[in-house]
Amino acid sequence: MSNAARIVVRPSIASPEISTSATQCVVGKDIKLNPQHLQDYSATLLLPVEQDLVIVAGAVAYADRITRRNRSSGWKRTIELTLPVSDPSRWADRRVSAPLTDALSFVTGDDWDFTFVPGAEVLTIPQSSFNFLEREYVVVPFSDGLDSFLQWQILSSQAGGPSPLRIQTSSRAIDERRNRDIDAAGHHQPPRLNLPVSFAVGTHPEISFRTRTFLFFSMAALAARKIRTPRIVVGENGVGALGPSLLPYADECPHRTTHPGFTRRLAAFVNGLLGGNIRFDHPQQFRTKGQVLIEAIKSNIADGFEQTRSCVRGSRDRLGGFHCGVCSGCLLRRTTFYAAGIENGTYFWDDLSGISLDSCRSDSSGRQATPNDEGIAHHAAHGMTALAALAERSAGDPVFRRAAWDIANDVTGTTATAIHSLTLAHAAEWSAFRESYGTGGFLNHLVRE
């Protein structure tokens, strides 16, 4: 099986089928637009090129998910994507196409080849009823996680500063209920926007899905453009934003979905396409999640954090609605809360001093652990430990210098020192959390394996 795919996007269900061996992706069927959500982005009516951006972002995410990696022949795929746009020459301009492929290659590790053709259909979207132009805003990509919640609260608490406009990742009913609870917990509830585009990829899509944030952040950039603000604030802590890129796994491309190097490239693409000076700020990129939470608690702006979710597991995992307690998201969350000196709820696998994963269950009648559960816990614990081990190196180590170059093309050593300090703080927090379970137990057994 080849690690290559050709995908052709058709502008609507009514458009004629294209005679080609390429996979056909149909707007309205495979890529779906929500007219109400898209209308909310229209502080002023969407221009044709802005409508193109919505379709292109959805098509990229669709292509990434539909194209399975053949890991026996390597990580990299070649994805050829043909798209109808309002002005093909504008999209093909090197000032647009080059940063687009640069951003996607950086975040996915793949080769992307675009062909832009005429034929885009006009989206009849009326102007939004929201008057975003009556005040100053800053755009915040907003999941239901702790990082974006704390960043929202930090921005909301700044007297005289711009109001945070949240761009929400999902409009599923369960997520909408959770976000209403988060709204009620926050100090301020300005409008929040849902992603206006989704896609359908069947039952066995490619699981790596590195373009998730390309879609998410592209729509944040569109919102910023429409409400005339240059600033998008990404609240991801440094362990989440930089940690995975410092520790590539096997033959995988480094995980850089919220990496400042990716958003810098994405900004170059969006500004080349739409004009303007949009930028992505990462105020927490050199701080641990624990450091951010501790500061928020000291400032009395962390109320409601318990409504957030960090677990990577879903309803199909039969965890009774609990965080699992042992995946990468849960271990980082638990380490954070321990560093802040607070208790937060119960996890499905709760007391990690048990001798096995099953003996860690908070409810003995819950389902038994599977090899997959143990594999997820093992990988998560080793990731946390490997990042902590980097703290033993000097700030001048090549791993930190390379990371500094990825972030800011920095050869002065300042950024490398900041990344090294991040690993020191993480190592201290992770060690303290592990020691809270003694020298034995399941967690420390995982780390020693």
C-alpha positions in Angstrom: 0.0 0.0 0.0 1.3 3.4 -0.9 1.5 6.4 1.4 0.0 8.6 -1.2 -3.5 9.9 -1.9 -5.3 12.0 -4.5 -8.4 13.8 -3.4 -10.7 16.0 -5.5 -13.2 18.3 -3.8 -16.6 18.9 -5.5 -18.3 22.2 -4.6 -21.7 20.7 -3.9 -23.8 17.5 -3.9 -25.5 18.8 -7.1 -22.2 19.2 -9.0 -21.4 16.5 -11.5 -19.2 13.6 -10.5 -15.7 13.9 -11.8 -14.3 11.1 -13.9 -11.1 10.4 -12.0 -9.5 7.7 -9.9 -9.0 10.2 -7.1 -11.2 10.1 -4.0 -14.1 12.5 -4.4 -14.9 14.8 -1.4 -18.3 16.6 -1.7 -19.1 19.8 0.0 -22.4 19.2 1.8 -21.8 15.5 2.2 -18.2 14.8 3.2 -17.5 18.4 4.3 -20.5 19.9 6.1 -21.2 23.6 6.8 -23.4 24.9 9.5 -25.1 28.0 8.1 -25.9 29.4 11.6 -22.4 29.0 12.9 -20.9 30.4 9.8 -23.2 33.4 10.0 -21.9 34.1 13.5 -18.5 34.6 11.9 -19.9 37.3 9.7 -19.3 40.5 11.6 -19.2 41.8 8.1 -20.3 39.7 5.1 -17.8 36.9 4.2 -15.7 37.7 1.1 -15.4 34.9 -1.5 -11.8 34.2 -0.4 -12.9 33.9 3.2 -15.5 31.4 2.2 -12.7 29.5 0.4 -10.7 29.4 3.6 -13.6 27.6 5.4 -13.8 25.0 2.6 -10.0 24.6 2.3 -9.6 24.1 6.0 -12.3 21.5 6.1 -10.9 19.7 3.1 -7.4 19.6 4.6 -8.8 18.0 7.8 -10.9 15.6 5.7 -7.9 14.6 3.6 -5.8 14.0 6.7 -8.4 11.8 8.4 -9.3 9.8 5.3 -5.8 9.0 4.2 -4.5 6.1 6.3 -0.8 5.9 7.0 1.0 2.8 5.9 3.4 2.6 8.8 5.4 -0.3 7.3 6.6 2.2 4.6 7.2 5.1 6.9 5.3 8.0 8.5 5.3 10.4 5.6 2.4 10.5 3.1 2.0 12.5 -0.1 -1.5 14.1 -0.3 -2.6 15.7 -3.5 -5.6 17.9 -3.0 -7.6 19.6 -5.8 -10.0 22.3 -4.6 -12.4 24.7 -6.3 -11.8 28.3 -5.1 -13.1 31.7 -6.1 -9.7 33.0 -7.3 -7.3 30.2 -8.2 -4.5 32.6 -9.1 -4.7 34.1 -5.6 -4.4 30.7 -3.9 -1.6 29.6 -6.2 0.4 32.7 -5.5 3.7 31.6 -3.7 3.0 34.1 -0.9 -0.1 32.0 -0.1 0.7 28.4 -1.3 4.2 28.3 0.1 3.3 29.1 3.8 0.3 26.9 3.5 2.3 23.8 2.6 5.0 24.8 5.0 2.6 24.9 7.9 1.0 21.6 7.0 4.3 19.8 6.5 5.5 21.1 9.8 2.5 19.9 11.7 1.8 16.6 9.9 5.2 15.5 8.6 3.6 14.9 5.2 4.1 16.3 1.7 1.1 18.4 0.5 0.4 19.3 -3.1 -2.5 21.7 -3.9 -4.2 22.3 -7.2 -6.6 25.2 -7.1 -9.3 25.3 -9.8 -12.3 27.6 -10.5 -15.8 26.4 -9.6 -16.4 27.4 -6.0 -20.0 28.0 -5.2 -21.1 31.1 -3.4 -22.2 30.5 0.2 -25.3 32.6 0.9 -24.6 33.5 4.5 -26.2 36.7 5.9 -24.4 39.0 8.2 -24.2 38.1 11.9 -26.6 39.6 14.4 -23.7 39.9 16.8 -22.2 43.4 16.9 -18.6 42.4 17.4 -17.4 45.9 16.4 -18.8 47.6 19.5 -15.8 46.6 21.6 -12.3 45.4 21.4 -11.8 41.6 21.4 -9.0 39.0 21.5 -9.7 35.6 20.0 -9.2 32.5 22.2 -9.3 29.0 20.7 -11.4 27.3 23.4 -11.7 23.6 24.1 -13.3 22.3 27.3 -9.8 21.7 28.8 -8.1 23.4 31.7 -5.5 25.4 29.7 -8.0 27.3 27.6 -10.3 27.8 30.6 -7.5 29.4 32.7 -6.4 31.5 29.8 -10.0 32.7 29.3 -10.2 33.6 33.0 -6.9 35.4 32.9 -7.9 37.6 30.0 -11.4 38.2 31.4 -9.9 39.4 34.7 -7.7 42.1 33.1 -9.5 45.4 33.8 -9.6 47.6 30.7 -8.3 44.9 28.4 -10.0 43.4 25.4 -12.8 40.9 25.9 -11.9 37.3 25.0 -14.0 35.8 22.2 -13.9 32.1 22.4 -13.8 29.8 19.4 -15.3 26.5 20.5 -14.0 23.2 19.2 -17.2 21.2 19.1 -21.0 21.6 19.0 -21.9 18.1 20.1 -24.7 18.0 22.6 -22.5 16.6 25.4 -19.8 19.2 24.8 -22.4 22.0 24.6 -23.8 21.0 28.0 -20.3 21.1 29.5 -19.6 24.4 27.9 -22.8 25.9 29.4 -21.6 24.7 32.8 -18.2 26.3 32.1 -20.0 29.5 31.0 -21.8 29.6 34.3 -18.6 29.1 36.3 -16.7 31.9 34.5 -16.7 35.5 35.6 -17.8 36.8 32.2 -19.7 35.2 29.3 -19.1 37.1 26.1 -20.3 35.4 22.8 -18.5 32.2 21.8 -18.5 30.8 18.3 -18.7 27.2 17.2 -16.6 25.8 14.4 -18.7 26.3 11.2 -17.4 23.2 9.4 -17.3 19.5 10.1 -16.6 16.4 8.0 -17.6 12.7 7.7 -14.8 10.1 7.2 -16.4 6.8 7.9 -15.6 4.3 10.7 -11.9 3.8 10.3 -10.2 7.1 9.8 -6.5 7.8 10.3 -6.0 8.2 14.0 -3.0 10.6 14.0 -5.1 13.6 12.8 -2.4 16.3 13.1 -4.5 18.9 11.2 -7.1 19.2 14.0 -5.6 22.5 15.1 -5.1 23.6 11.5 -8.9 23.6 11.1 -9.5 25.0 14.6 -6.9 27.8 14.4 -7.7 28.7 10.8 -11.3 29.5 11.9 -9.9 31.4 14.8 -7.9 33.5 12.3 -11.0 34.0 10.2 -12.9 35.3 13.3 -10.0 37.6 14.2 -10.0 39.0 10.7 -13.8 39.6 10.7 -13.8 41.4 14.1 -10.7 43.4 13.2 -8.3 42.1 15.9 -4.8 41.0 15.1 -4.4 38.8 18.3 -5.2 35.2 18.9 -4.2 33.8 22.3 -3.4 30.1 22.6 -3.5 29.1 26.3 -1.7 25.7 26.0 0.9 25.2 28.7 4.5 24.5 27.8 4.4 20.8 28.7 1.5 20.3 26.3 2.8 22.7 23.6 6.5 21.8 23.5 6.8 18.6 25.4 5.6 16.2 22.6 7.9 17.9 20.1 10.9 17.4 22.4 10.2 13.7 22.6 9.3 12.3 19.1 7.9 8.7 19.3 9.4 6.0 17.2 9.2 7.1 13.5 6.5 9.6 14.1 6.8 13.2 13.1 7.1 15.3 16.3 3.7 16.2 17.7 3.4 20.0 17.1 -0.3 20.8 16.9 -0.1 23.7 19.3 3.5 24.5 18.8 4.5 28.2 18.3 6.5 27.2 15.2 3.3 25.9 13.7 1.2 28.9 14.5 3.9 31.2 13.2 3.7 29.4 9.9 -0.1 29.4 9.9 -0.1 33.1 10.5 2.1 33.7 7.5 -0.4 31.7 5.4 -3.5 33.5 6.7 -1.9 36.9 6.4 -0.7 36.1 2.9 -4.2 35.1 1.9 -6.4 37.6 3.7 -3.9 40.5 4.3 -3.5 42.0 7.8 -1.1 41.2 10.6 -2.8 38.4 12.6 -0.5 36.8 15.2 -0.8 33.9 17.6 0.4 34.6 21.1 1.5 31.8 23.5 1.7 33.4 26.9 2.1 30.1 28.8 4.6 28.4 26.4 7.4 28.3 29.0 5.2 27.5 32.1 3.8 24.2 33.4 0.1 23.7 33.7 0.7 23.7 37.5 2.4 27.1 37.4 -0.5 28.6 35.5 -3.1 27.1 37.8 -1.2 28.2 41.0 -1.0 31.7 39.7 -4.7 31.7 38.8 -5.7 30.5 42.3 -3.6 33.2 43.9 -5.4 35.8 41.7 -8.8 34.2 42.6 -9.7 33.6 39.0 -9.7 29.8 38.9 -13.3 29.2 40.0 -15.0 26.6 37.8 -11.9 24.7 36.7 -13.5 21.5 37.9 -15.9 21.6 35.0 -13.0 21.2 32.5 -11.9 17.9 31.0 -8.5 16.6 30.2 -9.0 12.9 29.6 -8.3 11.6 26.1 -10.7 8.6 26.5 -14.3 8.8 25.4 -17.7 7.3 26.1 -16.9 4.1 24.2 -14.2 3.3 26.8 -17.0 2.7 29.4 -15.5 4.7 32.2 -18.8 5.8 33.7 -18.3 9.4 32.9 -15.0 9.7 34.9 -11.6 10.8 33.7 -9.6 7.6 33.3 -6.8 8.9 35.6 -3.9 7.3 33.7 -3.8 8.7 30.1 -1.3 11.5 29.2 -4.0 14.2 29.8 -5.0 12.7 33.1 -1.5 12.3 34.5 -0.6 15.9 33.6 -3.9 17.1 35.1 -3.3 15.1 38.3 0.3 16.3 38.6 -1.0 19.9 38.1 -3.6 19.6 40.9 -1.1 18.0 43.3 1.4 20.9 42.6 -1.4 23.4 43.4 -2.3 21.5 46.6 -5.9 20.8 45.6 -8.1 17.7 45.2 -10.2 17.4 42.2 -12.8 14.7 41.8 -12.4 11.0 41.4 -10.8 9.1 38.5 -11.8 5.7 37.2 -8.3 4.4 38.1 -7.9 6.6 41.1 -5.4 5.4 43.8 -2.2 4.7 41.8 -0.6 3.1 44.8 -2.4 -0.2 43.9 -0.3 -3.0 42.7 -2.1 -3.3 39.4 -4.3 -1.1 37.3 -7.4 -3.1 38.3 -6.6 -2.6 42.0 -6.5 1.2 41.3 -10.2 1.4 40.4 -12.3 3.8 42.4 -15.3 1.4 42.1 -14.4 -2.3 42.4 -17.5 -3.1 40.3 -16.2 -1.2 37.3 -15.0 -2.9 34.2 -11.6 -4.7 34.3 -8.6 -3.2 32.7 -7.6 -4.3 29.2 -4.1 -4.5 27.6 -5.0 -1.3 25.7 -5.7 0.5 29.0 -2.4 -0.7 30.4 -0.6 0.4 27.2 -2.1 3.9 27.4 -1.0 4.2 31.0 2.5 2.9 30.3 3.0 5.3 27.4 1.7 8.3 29.4 3.9 7.6 32.4 7.0 7.2 30.3 6.2 10.4 28.4 6.0 12.3 31.6 9.2 10.7 32.9 11.2 11.2 29.6 10.3 14.9 29.6 11.4 15.2 33.2 14.7 13.5 32.4 15.6 16.2 29.9 16.0 18.6 32.9 19.2 16.7 33.7 20.8 18.1 30.5 22.3 21.6 30.2 20.4 24.5 28.6 23.0 24.4 25.8 22.1 20.8 24.9 21.3 20.3 21.2 17.7 19.2 22.0 17.0 22.6 23.5 18.8 24.5 20.8 16.9 22.8 18.1 13.6 23.4 19.9 14.5 27.1 20.2 15.1 27.3 16.5 11.7 25.7 15.8 10.0 28.2 18.0 11.7 31.5 17.1 14.7 30.9 14.9 16.6 31.8 18.1 20.3 31.1 18.3 21.0 33.5 21.3 20.3 30.8 23.9 17.5 32.8 25.6 14.7 30.5 24.3 16.7 27.4 24.9 17.2 28.4 28.5 13.5 29.1 28.9 12.7 25.6 27.6 15.2 24.0 29.9 13.6 25.9 32.9 10.3 24.5 31.8 11.7 20.9 32.0 13.1 21.6 35.4 9.7 22.8 36.7 8.0 19.8 35.1 10.5 17.4 36.7 9.9 18.8 40.1 6.1 18.5 39.8 6.2 15.0 38.4 8.6 13.8 41.0 6.5 15.2 43.8 3.3 13.6 42.4 5.0 10.2 42.0 6.4 10.3 45.5 2.9 10.9 46.9 2.2 7.2 46.1 5.3 5.9 47.8 8.1 3.9 46.1 5.8 1.0 45.1 2.5 0.9 43.4 1.3 0.8 39.9 2.4 4.3 38.8 6.0 3.9 40.0 6.1 0.3 38.6 5.2 1.8 35.2 8.0 4.3 35.4 10.6 1.7 36.3 9.7 -0.7 33.4 
